[in-house]
């Protein structure tokens, strides 16, 4: 599991606390210091089933000068703009080992990604046990 976070963000700190409480393993990516590439963003929004403008923070996007149409023709421009200005990204973005990805700003999203990771870990343990038998 990987979490893209800004440590100054209260939603990010809440997400980390929930992941810790659930006992799941995760890798922290401070996306302001280590911005995602255009390809990583494309894959992430595809896993989310969203468009790039759906994961943009409106105020921060405006402050960064991102003023693009919200349509398919501008999709690549949005991805490039968000890669260049990661401060405009919603946070935290969490991806479980099975590819389940959420913007973890609410309890239901956090529960979904924790459940996905737990189910994956249970499946791996079952596979190991079966292989040992």
C-alpha positions in Angstrom: 0.0 0.0 0.0 1.2 3.5 -0.8 -0.2 6.8 0.5 0.5 10.1 -1.2 0.4 12.7 1.5 1.2 16.1 2.8 2.1 15.9 6.5 0.6 19.3 7.1 -2.8 18.1 6.0 -5.2 17.0 8.7 -7.0 14.5 6.4 -3.6 12.9 5.7 -2.8 12.6 9.3 -6.2 11.0 10.0 -5.7 8.6 7.2 -2.3 7.6 8.6 -3.8 7.1 12.0 -6.5 4.8 10.5 -4.0 2.8 8.5 -1.9 2.4 11.7 -4.9 1.4 13.8 -5.8 -1.2 11.1 -2.3 -2.6 11.3 -1.7 -2.4 7.5 1.8 -1.8 6.1 2.2 1.1 3.8 4.8 3.3 2.2 4.6 7.1 2.5 5.1 9.3 -0.5 5.4 13.0 0.3 4.1 14.0 -3.1 5.1 17.7 -2.7 8.7 16.6 -2.4 8.4 13.6 -4.8 5.7 14.6 -7.3 4.0 11.9 -9.3 4.8 11.8 -13.0 2.2 12.3 -15.7 2.2 8.5 -16.2 1.7 7.9 -12.5 -1.1 10.4 -12.4 -2.8 8.9 -15.5 -2.7 5.4 -13.9 -4.0 6.8 -10.6 -7.0 8.7 -12.1 -7.8 5.6 -14.2 -7.8 3.4 -11.2 -10.0 5.9 -9.4 -12.4 6.0 -12.3 -12.1 9.8 -12.4 -10.7 12.5 -14.6 -7.7 14.6 -13.6 -9.9 17.7 -12.8 -11.8 15.5 -10.4 -8.7 15.1 -8.2 -7.7 18.8 -8.4 -8.2 21.1 -5.4 -10.1 24.1 -6.9 -8.5 26.8 -4.9 -5.0 25.5 -5.2 -5.4 24.8 -9.0 -6.5 28.4 -9.5 -3.6 29.7 -7.4 -1.2 27.6 -9.5 -2.7 29.1 -12.7 -4.4 25.9 -13.8 -7.3 27.2 -15.9 -8.1 24.4 -18.3 -11.4 23.2 -19.7 -12.8 20.1 -18.0 -13.2 17.9 -21.1 -11.5 15.0 -22.8 -9.5 17.2 -25.1 -7.7 18.8 -22.1 -7.1 15.6 -20.2 -3.4 15.4 -21.0 -2.9 19.1 -20.2 -4.6 18.5 -16.8 -2.2 15.6 -16.1 0.8 17.7 -17.0 -0.4 20.6 -15.0 -1.0 18.5 -11.9 2.4 16.8 -12.3 4.0 20.3 -12.5 1.9 21.6 -9.6 1.3 18.8 -7.1 0.0 21.2 -4.5 -3.2 21.2 -6.5 -3.9 17.5 -6.0 -6.5 16.2 -3.6 -5.0 14.3 -0.7 -4.4 11.8 0.6 -4.4 9.3 -2.4 -4.0 5.8 -1.2 -3.4 2.7 -3.4 -3.7 -0.8 -1.9 -1.6 -3.7 -3.2 -4.4 -5.0 -5.3 -4.7 -1.6 -7.1 -7.7 -0.3 -5.2 -7.2 3.4 -5.1 -9.1 6.1 -3.1 -8.9 9.7 -2.3 -8.9 9.0 1.5 -10.8 12.0 2.7 -13.7 10.2 4.4 -14.2 7.1 6.6 -15.8 5.0 3.8 -12.9 5.5 1.4 -10.4 4.6 4.1 -12.4 1.5 5.1 -12.5 0.4 1.4 -8.8 0.6 0.9 -8.0 -1.0 4.3 -10.5 -3.8 3.4 -8.9 -4.3 0.0 -5.4 -4.6 1.6 -6.6 -6.9 4.3 -8.3 -9.2 1.8 -5.2 -9.3 -0.3 -3.0 -10.1 2.8 -5.5 -12.9 3.8 -5.3 -14.4 0.2 -1.5 -14.3 0.3 -1.5 -16.1 3.7 -3.9 -18.7 2.4 -1.8 -19.3 -0.7 1.3 -19.8 1.4 -0.5 -22.2 3.8 -1.8 -24.2 0.8 1.6 -24.3 -0.8 3.1 -25.6 2.5 0.6 -28.4 2.8 
